[in-house]
Amino acid sequence: MFKKGYGVRVLGKPDAVNTQTLFAMASTTKAMTAACLGMLVDEGKLRWDDAVIDILPDFQFYDPAVTREVRVRDLLIHNTGVGNADYLWAAMQIPSDEILRRVRLVKPSYSFRSSFIYQNIMYLAAGKVIEKVSGMPWEVFIRKRIFEPLNMTRTKAMFKDVADENRAKPHIDIKDTIRLVDSRTEEGLVDAVGPAGSVWTCPDDVAAWMQCMLDSGRFAGKALLKPATWAELFKPQTLVTDSQFYPTQRLTKPSWKTYGRGWFQHDYRGHRVNFHTGSLTGMVAIHGQLPDQKVAVYVQGNLDHAEIRHAIMYRAFDEFGLGSPRDWSKEIRQLYGDLRQKTKLAEQKQDSLRVLNTKPSLALGNYVGSYSSPLYGKAEVTIQAGKLRVSLNNLLTGKLDHWHFDTFQMVYDQFWNGRDPISFELNTQGKVAKLVWNGAELTKVLQGDGKTVAGGQ
């Protein structure tokens, strides 16, 4: 076993990373949540094919037929038809129960069980199933049933409990300059969907979890899961489309790509790989397994989307399992460098579509006011120093630079978010009726009576 820390916890400060330094597990948490459900299956308290509505009667989908048919296994395999709904936790501060309540307002992106779109909210629902069936909140259950048996003494289920000074701080590369990110942002927000990605751990602790997952759910003579249930976690459940898989597929050239319960899967040089990444703003992780060679890799870092994580994983597979000298660092660097360049070119193309010398339809004061949506929350538009400003759910804020016509560019005060277009729609009376942000429509509210503008929804 090899464990080592590299670099520093905060750029510009001398505190070095070591094997006790806490990092975000992010979405590599999902495999732990799936294992927790497996424990309840082992105890006969739950079945994978139990109807979720029978356990969580208030959890409903846009389509009543989906509400009726969703099973516990569906919560783990990204096939419910609900697309990426991260705005429910990353763009607002609402309790987990309210997040689940709003799922009924999310229109499906595809028909039930017909495709795959990765998302986090269903894992929150899985955590609620654990709470309802076991009588313990997910964060208590995972501590008692995984952390304590594996002697993971430094690992925390929720970011709010990470008070240790020996923890990494998140960073992001903005225009070739690495900057520290305010760690109170997404790291704190993810607690609302904890079962999807809120665990923090260190190399000394996570090594035990890796060994347990390689050894049929056993560790130091203890069995966390029955062998059959452990095997079920890795059984392919959903076919993953090219668009939903990782760019590394261009290098590994898999014949098949699937998702188990908390694990992506593909073939590499005739062997199955189980793996999962984790990404929060300024933090990365990857957990990979080459099970038939008994090789496991776990990498954590504190630089946003540092894709060297993939290079380290595949290099370790080759070095310790398959005996190949491939230069993964060079190939991954080239792959993601090309992708970043394509992103820049796409942004430049989008910028070129700007229609110059236009102006808003109305005086800026007409855009000022409150906007709301039962799904997306609230936005407040004001004027400061002659420019519009917007606050989304009292969380995301920024100035609005005029782009063209009634479209503006929101430049976030939270610099790591960059910029996004925000447009305003007028009704038939020529009054502002809606604000549209990243496809989210919020209707303007008349002052005083709480009613929406005529022509709004």
Secondary structure, 3 states (H helix, E strand, C coil): CCCCCCCECCCCCCCECCCCCEEECHHHHHHHHHHHHHHHHHCCCCCCCCEHHHHCCCCCCCCHHHHHHCEHHHHHCCCCCCCCCCHHHHCCCCCHHHHHHHHHHCCCCCCCCCCCCCCCHHHHHHHHHHHHHHCCCHHHHHHHHHHCCCCCCCCECCHHHCCCCCECCCEEEECCEEEECCCCCHHHHHHHHHHHHCCEECHHHHHHHHHHHHCCCEECCEECCCHHHHHHHCCCCEECCHHHCCCCHHHHCCCCEEECCCCEEEEECCEEEEEEEEEECCEEEEEEEEHHHCEEEEEEECCCCCCHHHHHHHHHHHHHHHCCCCCHHHHHHHHHHHHHHHHHHHHHHHHHCCCCCCCCCCCHHHHCEEEEECCCEEEEEEEECCEEEEEECCCEEEEEEEEECCEEEEEECCHHHCEEEEEEEECCCCCEEEEEECCEEEEEECCCCCCECCCCC
